Amino acid sequence: MSAIGGVGGVDRVMALRAQILERNSALQRANTAAAAPAVDSATAAAPTSFADTMQNALAKVNDGQQRASALSEQYERGETIDIAKVMLARQEASVGFEATMQVRNKILSAYKDIMSMPV
């Protein structure tokens, strides 16, 4: 994994930031729309916990990395795999991993801030 640097690294970070902001606004719209209609409690889906959400996200990142590795291995063996497909999968896995690391860093930072608060 290479360090983020240069113009390409900044562009990737800005694209990742834009993607996160877009997803955040989509989630807010979904939450607003979900809160508006009255739903029968028997048919309502159970809310997921933060731990479940994080576990699902980590599983998706892991799946992306395994897929990228499998495509790379297939290409190296000479199977009929397009190099563009391999590179795209590798970049998707890289972005997913970087996003996961940023989330982890933010969680650790928030934990440190909370622990350093006076009671």
Rosetta constraint file for C-alpha pairs under 8 A:
AtomPair CA 1 CA 94 HARMONIC 7.86 0.50
AtomPair CA 4 CA 9 HARMONIC 4.84 0.50
AtomPair CA 4 CA 10 HARMONIC 7.35 0.50
AtomPair CA 5 CA 9 HARMONIC 4.82 0.50
AtomPair CA 5 CA 10 HARMONIC 6.70 0.50
AtomPair CA 6 CA 10 HARMONIC 6.44 0.50
AtomPair CA 7 CA 11 HARMONIC 6.11 0.50
AtomPair CA 8 CA 12 HARMONIC 6.20 0.50
AtomPair CA 9 CA 13 HARMONIC 6.20 0.50
AtomPair CA 10 CA 14 HARMONIC 6.07 0.50
AtomPair CA 11 CA 15 HARMONIC 6.04 0.50
AtomPair CA 12 CA 16 HARMONIC 6.05 0.50
AtomPair CA 13 CA 17 HARMONIC 6.06 0.50
AtomPair CA 14 CA 18 HARMONIC 6.12 0.50
AtomPair CA 15 CA 19 HARMONIC 6.16 0.50
AtomPair CA 16 CA 20 HARMONIC 6.18 0.50
AtomPair CA 16 CA 95 HARMONIC 7.71 0.50
AtomPair CA 16 CA 99 HARMONIC 7.46 0.50
AtomPair CA 17 CA 21 HARMONIC 6.18 0.50
AtomPair CA 18 CA 22 HARMONIC 6.06 0.50
AtomPair CA 19 CA 23 HARMONIC 6.17 0.50
AtomPair CA 20 CA 24 HARMONIC 6.06 0.50
AtomPair CA 21 CA 25 HARMONIC 6.21 0.50
AtomPair CA 22 CA 26 HARMONIC 6.20 0.50
AtomPair CA 23 CA 27 HARMONIC 6.08 0.50
AtomPair CA 24 CA 28 HARMONIC 6.19 0.50
AtomPair CA 25 CA 29 HARMONIC 6.15 0.50
AtomPair CA 26 CA 30 HARMONIC 6.11 0.50
AtomPair CA 27 CA 31 HARMONIC 6.03 0.50
AtomPair CA 28 CA 32 HARMONIC 6.10 0.50
AtomPair CA 29 CA 33 HARMONIC 6.09 0.50
AtomPair CA 30 CA 34 HARMONIC 5.93 0.50
AtomPair CA 31 CA 35 HARMONIC 6.05 0.50
AtomPair CA 32 CA 36 HARMONIC 6.37 0.50
AtomPair CA 33 CA 37 HARMONIC 7.29 0.50
AtomPair CA 39 CA 43 HARMONIC 7.25 0.50
AtomPair CA 39 CA 44 HARMONIC 6.37 0.50
AtomPair CA 40 CA 44 HARMONIC 6.22 0.50
AtomPair CA 48 CA 52 HARMONIC 6.24 0.50
AtomPair CA 48 CA 53 HARMONIC 6.71 0.50
AtomPair CA 49 CA 53 HARMONIC 6.29 0.50
AtomPair CA 50 CA 54 HARMONIC 6.12 0.50
AtomPair CA 51 CA 55 HARMONIC 6.02 0.50
AtomPair CA 52 CA 56 HARMONIC 6.11 0.50
AtomPair CA 53 CA 57 HARMONIC 6.20 0.50
AtomPair CA 54 CA 58 HARMONIC 6.08 0.50
AtomPair CA 55 CA 59 HARMONIC 6.11 0.50
AtomPair CA 56 CA 60 HARMONIC 6.26 0.50
AtomPair CA 57 CA 61 HARMONIC 6.33 0.50
AtomPair CA 58 CA 62 HARMONIC 6.09 0.50
AtomPair CA 58 CA 100 HARMONIC 7.50 0.50
AtomPair CA 59 CA 63 HARMONIC 6.06 0.50
AtomPair CA 60 CA 64 HARMONIC 6.16 0.50
AtomPair CA 61 CA 65 HARMONIC 6.29 0.50
AtomPair CA 61 CA 93 HARMONIC 6.65 0.50
AtomPair CA 61 CA 96 HARMONIC 5.60 0.50
AtomPair CA 61 CA 97 HARMONIC 6.42 0.50
AtomPair CA 61 CA 100 HARMONIC 7.86 0.50
AtomPair CA 62 CA 66 HARMONIC 6.16 0.50
AtomPair CA 63 CA 67 HARMONIC 6.03 0.50
AtomPair CA 64 CA 68 HARMONIC 6.15 0.50
AtomPair CA 64 CA 89 HARMONIC 7.27 0.50
AtomPair CA 64 CA 92 HARMONIC 7.10 0.50
AtomPair CA 64 CA 93 HARMONIC 5.16 0.50
AtomPair CA 64 CA 96 HARMONIC 7.77 0.50
AtomPair CA 65 CA 69 HARMONIC 6.17 0.50
AtomPair CA 65 CA 90 HARMONIC 7.31 0.50
AtomPair CA 65 CA 93 HARMONIC 4.96 0.50
AtomPair CA 65 CA 94 HARMONIC 7.80 0.50
AtomPair CA 66 CA 70 HARMONIC 6.10 0.50
AtomPair CA 67 CA 71 HARMONIC 6.15 0.50
AtomPair CA 67 CA 89 HARMONIC 7.16 0.50
AtomPair CA 68 CA 72 HARMONIC 6.10 0.50
AtomPair CA 68 CA 86 HARMONIC 6.61 0.50
AtomPair CA 68 CA 89 HARMONIC 4.95 0.50
AtomPair CA 68 CA 90 HARMONIC 5.07 0.50
AtomPair CA 68 CA 93 HARMONIC 6.70 0.50
AtomPair CA 69 CA 73 HARMONIC 6.14 0.50
AtomPair CA 69 CA 90 HARMONIC 7.71 0.50
AtomPair CA 70 CA 74 HARMONIC 6.16 0.50
AtomPair CA 71 CA 75 HARMONIC 6.15 0.50
AtomPair CA 71 CA 81 HARMONIC 7.34 0.50
AtomPair CA 71 CA 86 HARMONIC 5.67 0.50
AtomPair CA 71 CA 89 HARMONIC 7.75 0.50
AtomPair CA 72 CA 76 HARMONIC 6.13 0.50
AtomPair CA 72 CA 86 HARMONIC 5.97 0.50
AtomPair CA 73 CA 77 HARMONIC 6.18 0.50
AtomPair CA 74 CA 78 HARMONIC 6.50 0.50
AtomPair CA 74 CA 79 HARMONIC 5.48 0.50
AtomPair CA 74 CA 80 HARMONIC 7.87 0.50
AtomPair CA 74 CA 81 HARMONIC 6.84 0.50
AtomPair CA 75 CA 79 HARMONIC 5.57 0.50
AtomPair CA 75 CA 80 HARMONIC 7.03 0.50
AtomPair CA 75 CA 81 HARMONIC 5.54 0.50
AtomPair CA 75 CA 82 HARMONIC 7.69 0.50
AtomPair CA 75 CA 83 HARMONIC 7.32 0.50
AtomPair CA 75 CA 86 HARMONIC 7.56 0.50
AtomPair CA 81 CA 85 HARMONIC 7.25 0.50
AtomPair CA 81 CA 86 HARMONIC 7.38 0.50
AtomPair CA 82 CA 86 HARMONIC 6.57 0.50
AtomPair CA 83 CA 87 HARMONIC 6.13 0.50
AtomPair CA 84 CA 88 HARMONIC 5.99 0.50
AtomPair CA 85 CA 89 HARMONIC 6.17 0.50
AtomPair CA 86 CA 90 HARMONIC 6.23 0.50
AtomPair CA 87 CA 91 HARMONIC 6.12 0.50
AtomPair CA 88 CA 92 HARMONIC 6.11 0.50
AtomPair CA 89 CA 93 HARMONIC 6.15 0.50
AtomPair CA 90 CA 94 HARMONIC 6.11 0.50
AtomPair CA 91 CA 95 HARMONIC 6.10 0.50
AtomPair CA 92 CA 96 HARMONIC 6.08 0.50
AtomPair CA 93 CA 97 HARMONIC 6.11 0.50
AtomPair CA 94 CA 98 HARMONIC 6.14 0.50
AtomPair CA 95 CA 99 HARMONIC 6.04 0.50
AtomPair CA 96 CA 100 HARMONIC 6.15 0.50
AtomPair CA 97 CA 101 HARMONIC 6.22 0.50
AtomPair CA 98 CA 102 HARMONIC 6.23 0.50
AtomPair CA 99 CA 103 HARMONIC 6.22 0.50
AtomPair CA 100 CA 104 HARMONIC 6.14 0.50
AtomPair CA 101 CA 105 HARMONIC 6.10 0.50
AtomPair CA 102 CA 106 HARMONIC 6.18 0.50
AtomPair CA 103 CA 107 HARMONIC 6.13 0.50
AtomPair CA 104 CA 108 HARMONIC 6.16 0.50
AtomPair CA 105 CA 109 HARMONIC 6.05 0.50
AtomPair CA 106 CA 110 HARMONIC 6.08 0.50
AtomPair CA 107 CA 111 HARMONIC 6.10 0.50
AtomPair CA 108 CA 112 HARMONIC 6.14 0.50
AtomPair CA 109 CA 113 HARMONIC 6.18 0.50
AtomPair CA 110 CA 114 HARMONIC 6.12 0.50
AtomPair CA 111 CA 115 HARMONIC 6.08 0.50
AtomPair CA 112 CA 116 HARMONIC 6.11 0.50
AtomPair CA 113 CA 117 HARMONIC 6.41 0.50
